[in-house]
Amino acid sequence: MAITNRQYVEKTLNGLNISDQDIDIILMKAKIEGDDLADISACDLAIYNRFSIILKGMVQNISEGGYSISVDVEKIKLYYNLLCQELGKENVLISKPKIRDRSNIW
């Protein structure tokens, strides 16, 4: 079954509260045609490069009139970490310890 770039990104990000406009931005910034046959590597790289768009659309908890939606942020971080590993890219969501030269204090 052949799918388009847009369909691949939509299916990959399904359930993350990403709007159609956000998907358009992800594809546009990566210079990927949404209607072309899916280039999985290019789409995955576009998702990695524009993860800020994905995080922007996420709200941890929404409740109104007895209806509630919550997002498991840990699952999002896990997905991002696995994507980074697949692509061999740095996970910028994990804070790294900073080494500072404090020798002037002695």
C-alpha positions as CSV (number, residue, x, y, z in Angstrom):
1,M,0.0,0.0,0.0
2,A,1.5,3.3,-1.1
3,I,1.0,6.3,1.1
4,T,2.0,10.0,0.7
5,N,4.4,12.0,2.8
6,R,1.4,13.8,4.4
7,Q,-0.3,10.5,5.3
8,Y,2.9,9.1,6.8
9,V,3.4,12.2,9.0
10,E,-0.3,12.1,10.0
11,K,-0.2,8.5,10.9
12,T,3.2,8.8,12.8
13,L,1.9,11.7,14.9
14,N,-1.6,10.3,15.3
15,G,-2.9,10.9,18.9
16,L,-0.5,13.8,19.6
17,N,-3.0,16.6,19.1
18,I,-1.2,17.9,16.0
19,S,-3.3,20.1,13.7
20,D,-3.4,19.9,9.9
21,Q,-1.7,23.3,9.8
22,D,1.1,22.0,12.0
23,I,1.6,19.1,9.7
24,D,1.7,21.5,6.7
25,I,4.4,23.5,8.5
26,I,6.5,20.4,9.3
27,L,6.3,19.4,5.6
28,M,6.8,22.9,4.2
29,K,9.9,23.7,6.4
30,A,11.4,20.4,5.3
31,K,10.6,21.2,1.7
32,I,8.7,17.9,1.3
33,E,5.7,17.7,-1.0
34,G,2.8,16.3,1.0
35,D,1.2,14.5,-2.1
36,D,4.4,12.7,-3.2
37,L,5.0,9.1,-2.4
38,A,6.3,8.8,1.2
39,D,10.0,9.2,1.8
40,I,10.1,7.8,5.3
41,S,13.6,8.9,6.1
42,A,12.9,12.5,5.0
43,C,9.6,12.5,6.9
44,D,11.2,11.2,10.1
45,L,14.0,13.8,9.8
46,A,11.4,16.5,9.3
47,I,9.5,15.4,12.5
48,Y,12.8,15.4,14.4
49,N,13.8,18.9,13.1
50,R,10.3,20.3,13.9
51,F,9.6,18.6,17.2
52,S,9.1,22.0,18.7
53,I,5.9,22.2,16.7
54,I,4.7,18.9,18.1
55,L,5.5,20.0,21.7
56,K,3.7,23.3,21.1
57,G,0.5,21.6,20.3
58,M,0.6,19.5,23.5
59,V,-1.3,20.3,26.6
60,Q,-0.8,18.1,29.6
61,N,-4.4,18.2,30.9
62,I,-7.6,19.8,29.7
63,S,-10.9,19.4,31.4
64,E,-14.2,21.2,30.7
65,G,-17.7,20.3,31.5
66,G,-16.9,16.8,32.7
67,Y,-14.8,16.0,29.7
68,S,-11.1,15.5,30.2
69,I,-8.1,15.0,27.9
70,S,-4.6,14.3,29.2
71,V,-1.4,13.7,27.4
72,D,1.3,11.4,28.7
73,V,4.4,13.5,28.3
74,E,6.7,10.6,29.2
75,K,5.4,8.7,26.2
76,I,6.2,11.7,24.0
77,K,9.7,11.9,25.4
78,L,10.1,8.1,24.8
79,Y,8.9,8.5,21.2
80,Y,11.3,11.4,20.6
81,N,14.2,9.5,22.2
82,L,13.6,6.4,20.0
83,L,13.3,8.7,16.9
84,C,16.7,10.3,17.8
85,Q,18.3,6.8,18.2
86,E,16.9,5.7,14.8
87,L,18.2,8.8,13.1
88,G,21.5,8.9,15.0
89,K,20.7,12.5,16.2
90,E,21.1,14.2,19.5
91,N,18.2,14.2,22.0
92,V,17.9,17.8,22.9
93,L,15.1,17.2,25.4
94,I,17.5,15.5,27.9
95,S,19.4,17.9,29.9
96,K,23.1,17.1,30.2
97,P,25.2,17.9,33.2
98,K,27.3,21.0,32.7
99,I,31.0,21.1,33.8
100,R,32.1,24.4,34.9
101,D,35.6,25.5,35.8
102,R,35.5,26.7,39.4
103,S,39.2,26.5,40.0
104,N,39.3,30.3,40.6
105,I,37.3,29.8,43.8
106,W,40.2,27.9,45.6
